[in-house]
Amino acid sequence: DYMVDESLKGYLLAHLQNIESVEEKINLLFSQATEINPFSGYESKQIVRLIENVRVVDPAVGSGAFPMGVLNRLVFLLHKVDPNNDYWKQEQLNAAEKIPDPRIRKETKVRIEIYFTKNDNYGRKLFLIQKCIYGVDIQQIAVEIAKLRFFISLLVDEDIDKIMPNWGIEPLPNLDFKIMQGNSLLSEFLGVNFEIE
């Protein structure tokens, strides 16, 4: 929790320097003792955009404790700054606008609308998992456990409707290129040297 909080606080602090008393406001935002959002509407929208653009990588993901902590903390922050998911949903629709194929763009927007009719946290978690969190581990079994944790995290926020096909449960996202097996300590791969000269 400490590593997650300090990482995210540092990220927000670095990008919100223009806000008065930003450090105190960020500490209040991270506080679980209060539901108060210390930021204005414009500032909250900025924070949602920063969360949309954050990329968190765990180079030794193991069973996914750190990225799951990041996911839970980002969901908590989004709930505080955007309780109705208005800004978060708009960020996803804005991202869909950049899809060049008009048919795929339209289908994507329809899917986004469906995702945000479910439990409030479902839309938050789904897009955070799809866009913001990455991990690598040398052990394949650890990678599979980390993926499973993300899948279970999404499933608990699904709304079940036994009348709908598949009971209304959405397909799980493909995490094969988000959490991968590999050696993050390699300094060379396929002839490419990663050492800083």
C-alpha positions in Angstrom: 0.0 0.0 0.0 2.8 2.4 0.9 4.6 1.8 -2.5 1.3 2.2 -4.4 0.4 5.4 -2.6 3.8 7.0 -2.9 4.1 6.1 -6.6 0.7 7.5 -7.4 1.1 10.6 -5.2 4.5 11.4 -6.9 2.9 11.0 -10.3 0.0 13.3 -9.5 2.2 15.8 -7.7 4.5 16.1 -10.7 1.6 16.9 -13.0 -0.5 19.2 -10.7 2.1 21.8 -9.6 -0.1 24.6 -10.8 -2.8 23.9 -8.1 -2.5 25.7 -4.8 -1.9 23.6 -1.7 -1.7 20.5 -4.0 0.3 18.3 -1.6 -2.3 18.7 1.2 -5.2 18.2 -1.3 -3.5 15.0 -2.7 -3.1 13.7 0.9 -6.8 14.4 1.6 -7.7 12.7 -1.7 -5.8 9.5 -0.7 -7.3 9.5 2.8 -9.8 6.7 3.5 -11.1 8.6 6.5 -13.2 11.0 4.4 -15.3 10.9 1.2 -14.5 14.6 0.5 -13.0 15.5 -2.8 -10.7 18.5 -2.1 -10.4 19.4 -5.9 -12.6 21.6 -8.0 -14.5 20.2 -11.0 -11.9 21.3 -13.4 -9.1 19.9 -11.2 -11.0 16.6 -10.8 -11.3 16.4 -14.6 -7.5 16.9 -14.8 -6.9 14.1 -12.3 -9.2 11.7 -14.3 -7.2 12.6 -17.5 -3.9 11.9 -15.6 -5.3 8.5 -14.4 -6.3 7.8 -18.0 -2.7 8.5 -19.1 -0.8 6.7 -16.3 1.1 3.6 -17.2 2.2 1.4 -14.4 4.7 -1.4 -15.0 5.8 -4.0 -12.5 8.9 -5.7 -13.8 8.6 -8.6 -11.3 4.9 -8.9 -11.1 4.8 -12.2 -9.2 1.2 -13.0 -8.3 0.2 -9.4 -9.0 0.1 -7.8 -5.5 1.5 -4.4 -6.6 -0.6 -4.0 -9.8 -3.8 -5.1 -7.9 -3.0 -2.5 -5.2 -2.6 0.1 -8.0 -5.9 -1.0 -9.6 -7.8 -0.8 -6.2 -6.3 2.6 -5.4 -7.0 4.1 -8.8 -10.6 2.8 -8.5 -10.8 4.5 -5.1 -9.4 7.8 -6.5 -11.8 7.7 -9.5 -14.7 7.1 -7.2 -13.7 10.2 -5.1 -13.1 12.6 -7.9 -15.8 11.3 -10.3 -18.4 9.4 -8.3 -20.9 9.2 -11.3 -18.2 8.2 -13.8 -19.0 11.2 -16.0 -15.4 12.3 -16.6 -14.1 8.7 -16.8 -16.7 7.6 -19.3 -16.1 10.7 -21.4 -12.3 9.9 -21.5 -13.1 6.5 -22.8 -15.4 7.9 -25.5 -12.7 10.5 -26.4 -10.2 7.7 -26.8 -12.7 5.8 -29.1 -13.0 8.8 -31.3 -9.4 8.3 -32.4 -10.2 4.9 -33.9 -9.8 5.4 -37.7 -12.3 2.8 -38.9 -15.9 4.3 -38.5 -17.6 0.9 -38.0 -15.2 -0.2 -35.3 -15.4 3.3 -33.7 -19.2 3.1 -33.6 -19.1 -0.5 -32.1 -16.6 0.5 -29.5 -18.7 3.5 -28.4 -21.7 1.2 -28.0 -19.7 -1.3 -25.9 -18.4 1.6 -23.7 -22.0 2.7 -23.1 -22.9 -0.9 -22.1 -19.9 -1.2 -19.8 -21.0 1.9 -17.9 -24.5 0.7 -17.3 -23.1 -2.1 -15.1 -21.8 -1.7 -11.5 -20.0 1.7 -11.2 -16.6 0.0 -10.6 -16.9 -2.3 -13.6 -16.2 0.5 -16.1 -13.4 1.9 -13.9 -11.7 -1.4 -13.5 -12.1 -2.6 -17.1 -10.4 0.4 -18.7 -7.7 0.7 -16.0 -6.8 -3.0 -16.6 -6.9 -2.5 -20.4 -4.9 0.7 -20.6 -2.9 1.4 -17.5 -1.4 -1.6 -15.9 1.4 -3.9 -17.2 3.6 -6.6 -15.6 6.4 -9.0 -16.4 7.6 -12.1 -14.5 10.1 -14.8 -15.3 7.7 -17.5 -14.0 4.8 -18.3 -16.3 2.7 -19.6 -13.4 3.1 -16.2 -11.6 1.9 -14.5 -14.8 -1.2 -16.7 -14.9 -2.0 -16.1 -11.3 -1.7 -12.3 -11.8 -4.1 -12.5 -14.8 -6.5 -14.6 -12.8 -6.6 -12.0 -10.1 -7.5 -9.3 -12.6 -10.2 -11.5 -14.1 -11.7 -12.2 -10.7 -11.6 -8.5 -9.8 -13.7 -7.7 -12.9 -16.1 -10.6 -12.4 -17.1 -9.5 -8.8 -18.4 -6.3 -10.3 -20.4 -7.9 -13.1 -24.2 -7.7 -13.0 -25.8 -11.0 -13.6 -29.0 -11.2 -15.7 -30.1 -14.8 -16.2 -32.4 -13.7 -19.1 -29.5 -12.4 -21.2 -27.1 -14.7 -23.2 -24.2 -15.7 -21.1 -26.1 -14.2 -18.2 -25.0 -10.7 -19.3 -21.4 -11.4 -18.4 -19.0 -9.7 -20.8 -16.0 -11.5 -22.2 -12.9 -11.0 -20.2 -10.2 -8.7 -21.7 -7.2 -10.2 -23.4 -4.3 -9.7 -21.0 -1.7 -11.6 -23.0 0.1 -8.4 -24.0 -0.5 -6.7 -20.6 1.0 -9.2 -18.2 3.7 -11.3 -19.8 6.3 -13.9 -19.0 9.8 -12.6 -19.6 13.1 -11.7 -17.9 13.1 -8.0 -17.1 16.8 -8.2 -16.1 18.0 -8.9 -19.6 20.3 -6.3 -21.1 20.1 -7.6 -24.6 17.3 -9.3 -26.6 17.3 -10.4 -30.2 20.5 -8.4 -30.8 19.1 -5.2 -29.3 21.2 -3.9 -26.5 19.3 -2.1 -23.7 22.4 -0.9 -21.8 22.7 2.9 -21.5 26.0 3.8 -23.0 
